[in-house]
Amino acid sequence: MTPSTIHLTSFSLALALLLAGCRTEGNSEKSQHTPKKTSVGSQACASCHAEIYRTYLQTGMGRSFSIADPAKLQLALKTKTSVYEPGSDFHYEVYERGGTIVMREYRVEQGEIMYEQHRVAAYQIGSGNHTISFIEEHNGYLFEMPLTWYSNKKIWDLSPGYIHRNRRFDRPISATCMNCHNSPTVRTPETENHFGEVPFGIGCENCHGAGSEHVALALEGKLSKGSREQAILNPGSFSREVQMDVCQRCHLEGVTVWNDGIEPHEVDIARPLVTFKSVMAVSTSQEHESEFAIAAQAGRLMKSACYRKSGSMTCTTCHNPHRTPDLQGRSSFNATCQSCHHEPALHMLCSVAEGTANKNNCISCHMNTGGTSDIPHVSFTDHYIRRDISNRGSPKVRSMESTSTLIPLLASDNSVERNRSLGIGYFEYFQNEHSDVRYLDSAISHLEAVLRTTPARSDGEDLFVLGNAYFVLQRFQQAESVIRRLLKSAGGHARGYNLLGKTLLASGKIDEAVSAFSDGTRAQPLLVENHLGLAQALFRKGELPGALHHAREAIRLDSLSYPEAYLSLGQIEHSSGNLSEARRHYIEALQRNPDLEGAFLNIGASLLTEQHWQDALPFFEQILNRNPDNLPALHNRLMCLVNLGKTREAREVAQHLLHLQPDNKEIRTLLAELPR
């Protein structure tokens, strides 16, 4: 029996409001739609709009994104931060080091720390009104970190979404996330989370459009009333529906699918939001009247009779987006309510006791306050205004135990496009929220039906998602067919080349996989996954220098997020007989992911090659402690035990292997030869 060496890792089955300034009169959104301008940043607005700029910086939006700064987090950093995530068996802590915020991940076994790593936060996201989360930056690639500060309760806990799936330091920051939590931010094409330049905070241009022409005219002294309306967008002059869309861009919670060829930073606020994206609610969030998500204000408001019957109510009826509610004064909300509900008889509907108990605050009686369905430890105002909010309960954080249906909230009138977006949405929900394969079935069903009768999107996203769903379900032949169709119509699709390469590699078509990954690296050199895939494909082909080059290139691009790159380096050195160097790379992989079975297996196998039986044994046992049926680890542990003369234990392992592989004649013969 020979050692099970150089374990080849398989690829992961889951891939991957400003209305007050510069008001104009009676302009339709159509007349305000201007040719594309460029962003200038909010500071360019400050010289002319000093007071608005000053108060806006104090709002939650103005403080939404910044450099990670310990000086702004003194209370949080003084608060005990030990958080344990039982599903992954990791502990987390946060501390300050040399003017930086550092997150520590570690694992304890038998009272001793057997693994730890320390990662530095580059950015903090969130105003601190409710939460502050943290982002790690590796050479332009942005990832969320696993702990969040929940300021309402003044505690540290797992970041939103991590309670169901601990993605550690590997949750990519998408362009959708970035462009709601920040000023317009351009993602590098054909990457998931690489950004060339990162601004700081939601700015004036999020709601007024790019300001280059407006600022240029102002600096030249040419900003007359007539030219101003053509130089900057003023949402206050839009139709009610488009005014709501300005806010709904980020305050309509759900699964977002961007329309054909649209990037999140390209939204033109003067046009209806449905021109740019679709949004789907998860059915469980629609089934309970009391359940609301943290960013669902627009959708909840539109359920209200106040909104439906007024004909004119918008978000800014109650909210001045340039000022915080505290600066406005809470009494201003009562005054807004009374501007419509001013008859004395209406006020008499409230009992004296109720009014006194709630300090005559309309919100306390008519807008529920409590937790949200998607973010723990927060207290938020539900924007569904109702006459009676008693006995409504408080929403629970969404369960992952049952499947849900996606319900269009914002969708095209075209039924074909609506179904196309639903298909993409089901895959997005599977990938990012709930990894139940039934969502893949729904994605496939919708997309197959659409693509049978209509052309694919020009950007190929529908074909890419369909191919990805097939790949996850290991339907490789169908995946290959769909992806080749994608690449024929959308050349330069680096993610498509990566998916094709993974599919071909899984099908044993090594030469074709090399070609696909190579095309992908040329289409977008910054898509790390193509370098990783090419390193693995070239290794399997026996072309070690090329494999070495691309593994090193993956590490050069991002040295922290891809432990598989170090595993590839180890495999290359291992196959060349450089066992000590191979082990060094395997250990580097484990320093980034202590659950990487291939690294443990290969360290042990390299020690078997040198006949260090006792030294090799713990590496196989480490795998078997978490995965008792791992066949390569069982075979190699059996070899160690036989050579160490541990007959009783060897027999137990051999019997377990026979249970898993009843037709394995080699194990059956060995078992017969072992002394009882």
C-alpha positions as CSV (number, residue, x, y, z in Angstrom):
1,M,0.0,0.0,0.0
2,T,1.4,3.4,-0.9
3,P,0.7,6.7,0.9
4,S,-2.2,8.8,-0.3
5,T,-0.1,11.8,-1.2
6,I,-0.5,15.2,-2.8
7,H,-4.2,15.7,-2.2
8,L,-5.7,17.8,-5.0
9,T,-8.2,20.2,-3.6
10,S,-11.5,20.4,-5.3
11,F,-12.9,23.8,-6.2
12,S,-15.5,25.2,-4.0
13,L,-19.0,24.3,-5.1
14,A,-20.3,27.8,-4.3
15,L,-18.4,30.0,-6.7
16,A,-18.3,32.8,-5.6
17,L,-31.9,61.2,0.0
18,L,-30.7,64.7,-0.4
19,L,-33.6,67.0,-1.3
20,A,-32.9,70.4,0.3
21,G,-30.0,71.9,-1.7
22,C,-30.2,73.9,-4.9
23,R,-34.0,73.6,-5.2
24,T,-35.5,74.4,-8.6
25,E,-39.0,75.0,-9.8
26,G,-41.3,72.6,-11.6
27,N,-38.7,70.5,-13.5
28,S,-39.6,67.0,-14.5
29,E,-37.1,64.2,-14.0
30,K,-36.8,63.9,-17.8
31,S,-35.7,67.5,-18.2
32,Q,-33.1,67.1,-15.5
33,H,-31.6,64.0,-17.1
34,T,-28.1,65.2,-18.3
35,P,-25.2,63.7,-20.2
36,K,-22.8,61.7,-18.1
37,K,-20.7,63.8,-15.8
38,T,-17.9,62.9,-13.3
39,S,-17.9,62.8,-9.6
40,V,-16.1,65.5,-7.6
41,G,-16.7,64.4,-4.0
42,S,-18.7,66.1,-1.3
43,Q,-16.0,68.5,-0.2
44,A,-16.4,70.3,-3.5
45,C,-19.9,71.3,-2.3
46,A,-18.8,72.7,1.1
47,S,-17.7,76.1,0.0
48,C,-21.1,77.1,-1.3
49,H,-23.3,74.9,0.9
50,A,-21.3,75.1,4.1
51,E,-24.2,74.7,6.6
52,I,-25.8,71.8,4.7
53,Y,-22.4,70.2,4.4
54,R,-21.7,70.6,8.2
55,T,-25.0,69.1,9.3
56,Y,-25.0,66.4,6.7
57,L,-21.6,65.1,8.0
58,Q,-23.3,64.4,11.4
59,T,-26.0,62.2,9.8
60,G,-25.8,58.4,9.7
61,M,-25.2,58.6,5.9
62,G,-22.4,61.1,6.3
63,R,-20.7,58.8,8.8
64,S,-21.4,55.6,6.9
65,F,-17.8,54.6,5.8
66,S,-14.4,55.6,7.0
67,I,-10.9,54.5,7.8
68,A,-10.9,52.1,10.8
69,D,-10.0,54.5,13.6
70,P,-9.5,53.3,17.3
71,A,-10.0,56.9,18.5
72,K,-13.6,56.7,17.3
73,L,-14.2,53.3,19.1
74,Q,-12.8,53.8,22.6
75,L,-15.9,52.4,24.3
76,A,-16.1,49.5,22.0
77,L,-12.4,48.7,22.4
78,K,-12.7,48.8,26.2
79,T,-15.6,46.3,26.1
80,K,-14.9,42.6,26.5
81,T,-14.9,41.0,23.0
82,S,-14.6,37.2,23.4
83,V,-17.1,35.8,21.0
84,Y,-17.4,32.0,20.2
85,E,-19.0,30.6,17.1
86,P,-19.7,26.9,17.8
87,G,-20.4,25.8,14.2
88,S,-16.9,26.6,13.1
89,D,-15.3,26.3,16.6
90,F,-13.6,29.6,16.4
91,H,-13.2,32.3,19.0
92,Y,-12.9,36.0,18.2
93,E,-11.5,39.1,19.9
94,V,-10.9,42.7,19.0
95,Y,-8.1,44.9,20.3
96,E,-6.1,48.0,19.4
97,R,-2.4,47.7,18.3
98,G,-0.3,50.6,17.2
99,G,-3.2,52.8,16.2
100,T,-4.9,50.0,14.3
101,I,-7.9,47.8,15.0
102,V,-7.0,44.1,15.0
103,M,-9.3,41.1,15.0
104,R,-8.0,37.9,16.5
105,E,-9.3,34.5,15.5
106,Y,-8.3,31.4,17.5
107,R,-9.2,27.9,18.4
108,V,-8.9,26.1,21.7
109,E,-8.3,22.4,22.1
110,Q,-8.0,20.7,25.5
111,G,-7.5,24.1,27.1
112,E,-4.7,25.2,24.8
113,I,-4.7,27.6,21.8
114,M,-3.8,25.4,18.9
115,Y,-4.3,28.0,16.2
116,E,-4.6,31.8,15.9
117,Q,-4.3,34.6,13.4
118,H,-4.5,38.4,13.7
119,R,-6.0,40.5,11.0
120,V,-6.0,44.3,10.7
121,A,-9.1,46.3,9.8
122,A,-8.7,48.9,7.0
123,Y,-12.2,50.4,7.0
124,Q,-15.2,50.7,9.3
125,I,-18.7,50.6,7.8
126,G,-21.8,51.9,9.6
127,S,-22.4,55.2,11.4
128,G,-22.4,53.6,14.9
129,N,-26.1,54.6,15.4
130,H,-26.8,50.9,15.4
131,T,-23.7,49.0,14.2
132,I,-20.1,49.3,13.1
133,S,-18.6,46.5,11.0
134,F,-15.1,46.2,9.7
135,I,-13.5,45.6,6.3
136,E,-10.1,44.1,5.6
137,E,-8.2,45.2,2.5
138,H,-5.7,43.1,0.6
139,N,-4.1,44.9,-2.4
140,G,-7.5,46.4,-3.4
141,Y,-9.6,43.3,-2.6
142,L,-12.2,44.1,0.2
143,F,-13.6,41.5,2.7
144,E,-15.9,41.8,5.6
145,M,-14.6,40.8,9.0
146,P,-16.4,38.4,11.4
147,L,-17.2,40.8,14.4
148,T,-19.5,43.8,14.6
149,W,-20.0,46.4,17.3
150,Y,-23.7,46.6,18.2
151,S,-23.9,50.1,19.7
152,N,-27.6,49.8,20.9
153,K,-26.6,47.0,23.3
154,K,-22.9,48.0,23.5
155,I,-21.7,44.5,22.7
156,W,-19.5,42.7,20.2
157,D,-21.0,39.8,18.3
158,L,-20.8,38.0,15.0
159,S,-21.4,40.2,12.0
160,P,-24.8,40.2,10.3
161,G,-25.3,37.0,8.4
162,Y,-22.5,35.1,10.2
163,I,-24.8,33.4,12.7
164,H,-26.0,31.1,9.9
165,R,-22.7,30.8,8.1
166,N,-19.3,31.9,9.5
167,R,-17.4,33.2,6.5
168,R,-14.6,34.3,8.7
169,F,-12.4,36.9,6.9
170,D,-13.5,35.7,3.4
171,R,-16.9,37.4,2.8
172,P,-16.3,39.6,-0.3
173,I,-17.6,43.2,-0.3
174,S,-19.8,43.4,-3.4
175,A,-20.4,46.4,-5.5
176,T,-24.0,46.4,-4.3
177,C,-23.0,46.6,-0.7
178,M,-20.3,49.2,-1.3
179,N,-22.6,51.6,-3.3
180,C,-25.2,51.7,-0.6
181,H,-22.8,52.2,2.3
182,N,-20.6,54.6,0.4
183,S,-20.4,57.2,-2.4
184,P,-20.4,55.8,-5.9
185,T,-17.6,53.3,-6.1
186,V,-16.4,51.6,-9.2
187,R,-15.7,47.9,-9.0
188,T,-12.9,46.5,-11.2
189,P,-14.6,44.8,-14.1
190,E,-15.0,41.0,-13.9
191,T,-14.0,40.9,-10.3
192,E,-16.2,40.3,-7.3
193,N,-14.6,42.7,-4.8
194,H,-11.6,44.6,-6.2
195,F,-11.9,48.4,-6.0
196,G,-9.3,50.8,-7.4
197,E,-10.4,53.8,-5.3
198,V,-12.5,53.8,-2.1
199,P,-14.3,57.0,-1.1
200,F,-15.4,57.8,2.5
201,G,-19.1,58.0,3.2
202,I,-22.4,58.4,1.4
203,G,-22.0,61.8,-0.2
204,C,-23.9,64.6,-2.0
205,E,-23.6,62.9,-5.3
206,N,-25.4,59.7,-4.2
207,C,-28.7,61.8,-4.3
208,H,-27.8,64.7,-6.6
209,G,-25.8,63.0,-9.3
210,A,-22.3,63.7,-10.4
211,G,-21.4,67.3,-9.7
212,S,-18.6,68.1,-12.1
213,E,-20.6,70.4,-14.4
214,H,-22.3,72.1,-11.4
215,V,-19.0,72.8,-9.7
216,A,-17.3,74.0,-12.8
217,L,-20.1,76.5,-13.5
218,A,-20.0,77.7,-9.9
219,L,-16.2,78.3,-10.0
220,E,-16.6,80.2,-13.3
221,G,-19.4,82.3,-11.8
222,K,-21.8,81.1,-14.4
223,L,-24.3,79.3,-12.1
224,S,-27.4,81.2,-13.0
225,K,-30.8,79.9,-12.1
226,G,-31.3,78.8,-15.7
227,S,-28.0,76.8,-15.9
228,R,-28.2,75.3,-12.4
229,E,-31.1,73.0,-13.3
230,Q,-29.1,71.5,-16.1
231,A,-26.0,71.2,-14.0
232,I,-27.2,69.3,-10.9
233,L,-30.1,67.0,-10.1
234,N,-32.6,68.0,-7.5
235,P,-34.7,65.1,-6.3
236,G,-37.3,67.5,-4.9
237,S,-38.5,68.3,-8.4
238,F,-38.9,64.7,-9.4
239,S,-42.2,62.9,-9.5
240,R,-43.3,61.3,-6.2
241,E,-42.4,57.8,-7.6
242,V,-38.9,58.8,-8.6
243,Q,-38.4,60.6,-5.3
244,M,-39.2,57.4,-3.5
245,D,-36.8,55.5,-5.9
246,V,-33.9,57.8,-4.7
247,C,-34.4,56.3,-1.2
248,Q,-35.4,52.9,-2.4
249,R,-32.1,52.4,-4.1
250,C,-30.8,51.4,-0.7
251,H,-33.8,51.3,1.6
252,L,-35.8,48.6,-0.1
253,E,-34.6,45.4,1.5
254,G,-34.4,42.2,-0.5
255,V,-32.4,40.2,-3.1
256,T,-31.1,42.6,-5.7
257,V,-30.5,41.7,-9.3
258,W,-29.0,44.4,-11.5
259,N,-30.3,44.8,-15.0
260,D,-28.4,43.8,-18.2
261,G,-25.0,45.6,-18.3
262,I,-25.7,47.8,-15.2
263,E,-23.1,48.4,-12.5
264,P,-24.3,49.7,-9.1
265,H,-22.4,53.0,-9.4
266,E,-24.1,53.8,-12.7
267,V,-27.6,54.4,-11.3
268,D,-29.1,57.7,-12.7
269,I,-31.3,58.9,-9.9
270,A,-33.4,60.9,-12.3
271,R,-34.7,57.8,-13.9
272,P,-37.0,55.1,-12.4
273,L,-35.1,52.6,-10.3
274,V,-36.6,49.7,-12.1
275,T,-34.6,50.8,-15.1
276,F,-31.5,49.6,-13.3
277,K,-32.4,46.8,-11.0
278,S,-35.0,44.3,-9.6
279,V,-35.6,43.7,-5.9
280,M,-37.2,40.5,-4.5
281,A,-38.4,40.0,-1.0
282,V,-38.0,36.6,0.8
283,S,-41.5,35.2,1.4
284,T,-41.0,34.7,5.1
285,S,-40.3,38.4,5.6
286,Q,-43.7,39.2,4.0
287,E,-45.8,36.7,6.0
288,H,-45.7,38.4,9.4
289,E,-47.0,42.0,9.7
290,S,-44.5,42.7,12.4
291,E,-41.4,41.5,10.5
292,F,-39.1,44.0,8.9
293,A,-35.5,44.2,7.9
294,I,-33.1,47.0,8.8
295,A,-33.1,48.6,5.3
296,A,-36.8,48.1,4.5
297,Q,-38.1,51.5,5.3
298,A,-39.3,52.5,1.9
299,G,-41.3,49.2,1.4
300,R,-42.8,49.4,4.8
301,L,-43.8,53.1,4.4
302,M,-45.6,52.3,1.2
303,K,-47.8,49.7,3.0
304,S,-49.1,52.6,5.2
305,A,-52.5,54.2,4.7
306,C,-50.7,57.6,5.3
307,Y,-48.6,56.9,2.2
308,R,-51.4,55.4,0.0
309,K,-54.1,58.0,0.8
310,S,-52.0,61.2,0.9
311,G,-51.0,61.1,-2.7
312,S,-47.9,63.2,-1.9
313,M,-46.1,61.6,1.1
314,T,-42.5,60.6,0.6
315,C,-39.6,59.8,2.8
316,T,-38.6,63.4,3.0
317,T,-42.0,64.4,4.3
318,C,-40.7,63.4,7.7
319,H,-36.9,63.2,7.1
320,N,-34.6,66.0,6.2
321,P,-31.7,64.0,4.8
322,H,-29.2,66.8,5.5
323,R,-29.9,66.7,9.2
324,T,-30.1,64.0,11.9
325,P,-33.4,63.5,13.7
326,D,-31.8,64.7,16.9
327,L,-30.8,68.0,15.3
328,Q,-34.3,68.4,13.8
329,G,-35.9,67.7,17.2
330,R,-38.3,64.9,17.8
331,S,-41.2,67.4,18.0
332,S,-40.8,68.0,14.3
333,F,-42.1,64.5,13.6
334,N,-45.3,65.3,15.6
335,A,-45.7,68.5,13.7
336,T,-45.4,66.7,10.4
337,C,-48.2,64.2,11.5
338,Q,-50.4,67.1,12.7
339,S,-50.0,68.9,9.3
340,C,-52.4,66.3,8.0
341,H,-54.1,65.1,11.2
342,H,-54.9,68.5,12.5
343,E,-58.6,68.2,13.4
344,P,-59.1,68.1,17.2
345,A,-61.4,65.1,16.9
346,L,-58.5,63.0,15.6
347,H,-56.4,63.7,18.6
348,M,-59.3,62.8,20.9
349,L,-59.1,59.2,19.5
350,C,-56.0,58.8,21.8
351,S,-56.9,58.4,25.4
352,V,-55.3,60.8,27.9
353,A,-53.5,57.8,29.5
354,E,-52.0,56.7,26.2
355,G,-50.9,60.2,25.3
356,T,-49.3,60.8,28.7
357,A,-47.6,57.4,28.7
358,N,-46.1,58.1,25.3
359,K,-45.3,61.7,26.0
360,N,-47.7,62.7,23.3
361,N,-45.4,61.2,20.7
362,C,-47.2,60.1,17.6
363,I,-44.4,57.7,16.7
364,S,-44.6,55.8,20.0
365,C,-48.2,54.9,19.3
366,H,-48.2,54.4,15.6
367,M,-44.7,53.1,14.6
368,N,-43.4,49.9,16.2
369,T,-39.8,49.9,17.5
370,G,-37.8,46.8,18.0
371,G,-35.4,44.2,16.5
372,T,-35.2,43.5,12.8
373,S,-35.4,40.2,10.9
374,D,-31.9,40.4,9.5
375,I,-29.6,42.2,12.0
376,P,-29.3,41.1,15.6
377,H,-29.0,43.4,18.7
378,V,-30.5,46.5,17.1
379,S,-33.6,48.6,17.9
380,F,-35.1,50.1,14.8
381,T,-38.3,52.0,13.9
382,D,-40.7,50.1,11.7
383,H,-41.8,52.6,9.0
384,Y,-45.2,50.8,8.6
385,I,-47.5,53.4,10.1
386,R,-50.6,51.9,11.7
387,R,-53.4,53.0,13.9
388,D,-52.8,50.2,16.4
389,I,-49.4,48.6,16.9
390,S,-50.3,46.7,20.1
391,N,-49.7,42.9,20.2
392,R,-47.6,43.1,17.0
393,G,-44.6,41.5,18.6
394,S,-41.1,42.0,17.5
395,P,-39.5,40.4,14.4
396,K,-37.2,37.4,15.0
397,V,-33.9,37.0,13.1
398,R,-34.8,35.0,10.1
399,S,-34.6,31.2,10.4
400,M,-32.8,29.1,7.9
401,E,-34.7,25.9,8.7
402,S,-37.3,26.2,5.8
403,T,-37.1,27.4,2.3
404,S,-38.7,30.6,1.0
405,T,-40.1,32.0,-2.2
406,L,-38.9,35.2,-3.7
407,I,-41.6,37.8,-4.3
408,P,-40.9,40.7,-6.7
409,L,-41.0,44.1,-5.0
410,L,-39.4,46.1,-7.7
411,A,-39.6,44.4,-11.1
412,S,-40.0,44.9,-14.8
413,D,-43.5,44.9,-16.3
414,N,-42.2,42.4,-18.9
415,S,-43.0,38.9,-17.5
416,V,-40.0,37.4,-19.3
417,E,-37.5,39.8,-17.7
418,R,-39.2,39.4,-14.4
419,N,-38.7,35.6,-14.5
420,R,-35.1,36.1,-15.7
421,S,-34.4,38.2,-12.6
422,L,-36.1,35.7,-10.4
423,G,-33.9,33.0,-11.7
424,I,-30.8,35.0,-11.0
425,G,-32.2,36.1,-7.7
426,Y,-32.7,32.5,-6.5
427,F,-29.1,31.7,-7.2
428,E,-27.9,34.9,-5.4
429,Y,-30.0,33.9,-2.4
430,F,-28.5,30.4,-2.4
431,Q,-25.0,31.7,-2.7
432,N,-25.2,34.5,-0.2
433,E,-27.9,33.6,2.3
434,H,-29.2,30.0,2.4
435,S,-27.4,27.1,0.7
436,D,-30.4,24.8,0.2
437,V,-30.2,23.2,-3.2
438,R,-33.9,23.7,-3.8
439,Y,-33.0,27.4,-4.5
440,L,-30.8,26.1,-7.3
441,D,-33.7,24.1,-8.7
442,S,-35.8,27.3,-8.7
443,A,-33.0,29.2,-10.4
444,I,-32.6,26.6,-13.1
445,S,-36.3,26.3,-13.7
446,H,-36.8,30.0,-14.3
447,L,-33.7,30.5,-16.4
448,E,-34.2,27.4,-18.6
449,A,-37.7,28.6,-19.4
450,V,-36.6,32.1,-20.3
451,L,-33.5,31.0,-22.3
452,R,-35.5,28.5,-24.4
453,T,-37.5,31.3,-26.0
454,T,-35.5,34.5,-25.7
455,P,-31.9,35.6,-26.3
456,A,-29.5,35.8,-23.3
457,R,-28.6,39.1,-21.7
458,S,-25.9,41.0,-23.5
459,D,-23.7,40.8,-20.4
460,G,-24.3,37.0,-20.1
461,E,-25.2,37.1,-16.5
462,D,-28.2,34.8,-16.9
463,L,-26.1,32.2,-18.7
464,F,-23.3,32.5,-16.1
465,V,-25.8,31.9,-13.3
466,L,-27.4,28.9,-15.0
467,G,-24.0,27.4,-15.7
468,N,-23.0,28.0,-12.1
469,A,-26.1,26.3,-10.8
470,Y,-25.4,23.3,-12.9
471,F,-21.8,23.2,-11.7
472,V,-22.8,23.3,-8.0
473,L,-25.1,20.4,-8.7
474,Q,-22.3,18.6,-10.5
475,R,-24.2,18.5,-13.7
476,F,-20.9,19.2,-15.5
477,Q,-22.0,18.4,-19.1
478,Q,-24.9,20.9,-18.9
479,A,-22.7,23.4,-17.2
480,E,-20.0,23.2,-19.9
481,S,-22.6,23.6,-22.7
482,V,-24.2,26.7,-21.1
483,I,-20.8,28.4,-20.3
484,R,-19.5,27.8,-23.8
485,R,-22.7,29.5,-25.1
486,L,-21.9,32.4,-22.7
487,L,-18.3,32.8,-23.9
488,K,-19.4,32.7,-27.5
489,S,-21.7,35.7,-27.0
490,A,-19.8,37.6,-24.3
491,G,-16.1,37.3,-25.0
492,G,-13.7,38.6,-22.3
493,H,-16.0,37.2,-19.5
494,A,-13.2,36.3,-17.1
495,R,-15.6,34.8,-14.5
496,G,-17.1,32.7,-17.3
497,Y,-13.6,31.4,-18.2
498,N,-13.0,30.5,-14.6
499,L,-16.3,28.6,-14.3
500,L,-15.5,26.8,-17.6
501,G,-12.1,25.9,-16.3
502,K,-13.5,24.5,-13.0
503,T,-16.1,22.5,-14.9
504,L,-13.5,21.0,-17.3
505,L,-11.1,20.3,-14.5
506,A,-13.9,18.5,-12.6
507,S,-14.6,16.5,-15.8
508,G,-11.0,15.5,-16.2
509,K,-10.4,17.6,-19.3
510,I,-7.1,19.0,-18.2
511,D,-5.8,20.5,-21.4
512,E,-9.1,22.3,-22.1
513,A,-9.1,23.5,-18.5
514,V,-5.6,25.0,-18.9
515,S,-6.8,26.8,-22.0
516,A,-9.9,28.2,-20.3
517,F,-8.1,29.4,-17.2
518,S,-5.4,31.0,-19.4
519,D,-8.0,32.9,-21.4
520,G,-9.4,34.0,-18.1
521,T,-6.1,35.4,-16.8
522,R,-5.8,37.4,-20.1
523,A,-9.4,38.7,-19.9
524,Q,-8.9,40.0,-16.3
525,P,-5.5,39.5,-14.6
526,L,-6.9,40.7,-11.3
527,L,-9.4,37.8,-11.0
528,V,-7.3,35.7,-8.6
529,E,-9.4,32.5,-9.1
530,N,-8.1,32.1,-12.6
531,H,-4.5,32.1,-11.5
532,L,-5.4,29.5,-8.8
533,G,-7.3,27.3,-11.3
534,L,-4.5,27.5,-13.8
535,A,-1.9,26.6,-11.2
536,Q,-3.9,23.5,-10.3
537,A,-4.6,22.5,-13.9
538,L,-0.9,22.9,-14.9
539,F,0.1,20.9,-11.9
540,R,-2.2,18.1,-12.9
541,K,-0.7,18.3,-16.4
542,G,2.8,18.1,-15.0
543,E,3.9,21.5,-16.1
544,L,5.4,22.5,-12.8
545,P,7.1,25.8,-13.7
546,G,3.9,27.3,-15.0
547,A,2.0,26.0,-12.1
548,L,4.5,27.6,-9.7
549,H,4.2,30.9,-11.5
550,H,0.5,31.2,-11.3
551,A,0.3,30.0,-7.7
552,R,2.8,32.8,-6.8
553,E,0.8,35.3,-8.8
554,A,-2.3,34.4,-6.8
555,I,-0.4,35.0,-3.6
556,R,1.1,38.3,-5.0
557,L,-2.4,39.6,-5.7
558,D,-3.9,38.5,-2.3
559,S,-1.7,36.7,0.2
560,L,-4.4,36.2,2.8
561,S,-7.6,35.0,1.2
562,Y,-6.5,32.0,-0.7
563,P,-4.8,29.3,1.4
564,E,-5.3,27.0,-1.6
565,A,-2.5,28.9,-3.3
566,Y,0.0,27.9,-0.6
567,L,-1.4,24.3,-0.9
568,S,-0.6,24.4,-4.6
569,L,3.0,25.6,-3.9
570,G,3.4,22.8,-1.4
571,Q,2.1,20.2,-4.0
572,I,4.5,21.5,-6.6
573,E,7.5,21.2,-4.2
574,H,6.2,17.9,-2.9
575,S,6.1,16.4,-6.4
576,S,9.6,17.7,-7.0
577,G,10.9,15.9,-3.8
578,N,11.5,19.1,-1.8
579,L,9.6,17.8,1.2
580,S,10.8,20.3,3.7
581,E,9.9,23.2,1.5
582,A,6.5,21.6,0.7
583,R,5.7,21.3,4.4
584,R,6.6,25.0,4.9
585,H,4.0,25.9,2.3
586,Y,1.4,23.5,3.8
587,I,1.8,25.2,7.2
588,E,1.4,28.6,5.6
589,A,-1.9,27.3,4.2
590,L,-3.0,26.1,7.6
591,Q,-2.1,29.4,9.2
592,R,-4.9,30.9,7.0
593,N,-7.3,28.0,7.2
594,P,-6.8,25.5,10.0
595,D,-9.5,23.2,8.5
596,L,-7.8,22.7,5.2
597,E,-7.8,18.9,5.1
598,G,-5.5,18.7,2.0
599,A,-2.7,20.5,3.9
600,F,-2.9,18.1,6.9
601,L,-3.0,15.1,4.5
602,N,0.0,16.2,2.5
603,I,2.1,17.1,5.6
604,G,1.4,13.6,6.9
605,A,2.0,12.0,3.5
606,S,5.4,13.8,3.2
607,L,6.4,12.4,6.6
608,L,5.3,8.9,5.5
609,T,7.6,9.2,2.5
610,E,10.4,9.7,5.0
611,Q,9.1,6.9,7.1
612,H,8.4,9.2,10.1
613,W,5.4,7.1,11.1
614,Q,4.9,8.6,14.6
615,D,5.3,12.2,13.4
616,A,2.9,11.7,10.6
617,L,0.1,10.1,12.7
618,P,-1.2,13.4,14.3
619,F,-1.8,15.0,11.0
620,F,-4.2,12.2,9.8
621,E,-5.9,12.2,13.2
622,Q,-6.5,15.9,13.0
623,I,-8.5,15.3,9.9
624,L,-10.4,12.3,11.3
625,N,-11.4,14.2,14.4
626,R,-13.6,16.4,12.2
627,N,-14.2,14.0,9.3
628,P,-14.1,10.4,10.6
629,D,-14.8,8.9,7.1
630,N,-12.0,10.7,5.2
631,L,-10.6,7.8,3.1
632,P,-7.1,9.1,2.4
633,A,-6.6,10.0,6.0
634,L,-7.9,6.5,7.1
635,H,-5.6,4.7,4.7
636,N,-2.5,6.7,5.7
637,R,-3.3,6.3,9.4
638,L,-3.6,2.6,8.9
639,M,-0.2,2.6,7.3
640,C,1.3,4.4,10.2
641,L,-0.3,2.0,12.8
642,V,0.9,-1.1,10.9
643,N,4.5,0.2,10.7
644,L,4.4,1.2,14.4
645,G,3.2,-2.3,15.3
646,K,0.0,-0.9,16.9
647,T,-2.0,-4.0,15.8
648,R,-5.2,-3.5,17.7
649,E,-5.7,0.1,16.5
650,A,-4.7,-0.9,13.0
651,R,-7.4,-3.6,13.0
652,E,-10.1,-1.1,14.1
653,V,-9.1,1.3,11.2
654,A,-9.1,-1.5,8.7
655,Q,-12.5,-2.7,9.8
656,H,-13.8,0.9,9.5
657,L,-12.3,1.1,6.0
658,L,-14.0,-2.2,5.0
659,H,-17.3,-0.8,6.2
660,L,-16.8,2.2,3.9
661,Q,-15.2,0.2,1.1
662,P,-16.6,-3.4,1.3
663,D,-15.0,-4.3,-2.1
664,N,-11.5,-3.2,-1.2
665,K,-9.5,-6.5,-1.5
666,E,-6.2,-4.9,-0.4
667,I,-7.7,-3.9,3.0
668,R,-9.4,-7.2,3.4
669,T,-6.1,-9.1,2.8
670,L,-4.3,-6.8,5.2
671,L,-6.9,-7.3,7.9
672,A,-6.6,-11.1,7.5
673,E,-2.8,-10.8,8.0
674,L,-2.9,-8.6,11.1
675,P,-2.4,-10.6,14.3
676,R,-5.4,-10.7,16.6
